[in-house]
């Protein structure tokens, strides 16, 4: 996918020398801050422009603009409390359920404003699904967990069609062979890794276009984590995926682009290999090399 390079700011008159990277901790003013790298792409699935998010009087995100490319996996990394999960939740309006949260900016899915007054958030969240940090299967059978979304959205017109959707979703989540003989058993009875794959199957059962993942492997063991990462690699063929992760190794394994967040600001975006081997910003380098985290 072709990236659209954003030029770094220059010093001006003498020789047009490139400015040294700003220390965001010492520059809280918005005018002193600009994302470097490639926040924009030529074929975006979702776009966010000039995003600001507030929790009451506290600003959690400051002037973030970012594209999420079609059929790519973009990883969002950064220290705890840097705003990456808050930003992820703006992409399917999950912050709407928080009374003190206020979101500003422009958000589009295939060019359509997802914050428009006439936007149906239920339908939006069917198009932009979400997988949370902790597996949260419904207190229903494995079958009913996956069938729930297609039922309420009217995607199946017969039991046979519903059966097909459930099986296909479980297969796409690499879970069907493990549970095919116990579809009537509670989803909560599965292992942690299986529960997370069940939640992914539930998300894709309504045919979303984008899947948001908020630290989907943080509660899983290494073997279950590897299964989820393999699944992400397979899913990108049909879906656009944005994943928040605290694991830089995971970001390096699963993503094509990586965005680094710091203190509510998007510091740098680029191809994952470039971010981890030749970061352009001092803050990104400090985080990647473990000087803070």
Secondary structure, DSSP 8 states (H G I E B T S, - for coil): --EEEE---B--TTTT-B-----GGG--SGGG---EEEEEESSEEEEEEEEEEEETTEEEEEEEEEEEETT-EEEEE-STTSSHHHHHHHTTTGGGG-TTEEEEEEEEETTEETT-TT--HHHHHHHEEEE-SS----SSBHHHHHHHHHHHTT--SSHHHHHHHHHHHHHHTT-HHHHTT-TTSBGGGS-HHHHHHHHHHHHHTT--SEEEEESTTTTS-HHHHHHHHHHHHHHTTT-EEEEE-S-HHHHHHH-SEEEEEETTEEEEEEEHHHHHHS-SSHHHHHHHTTS--
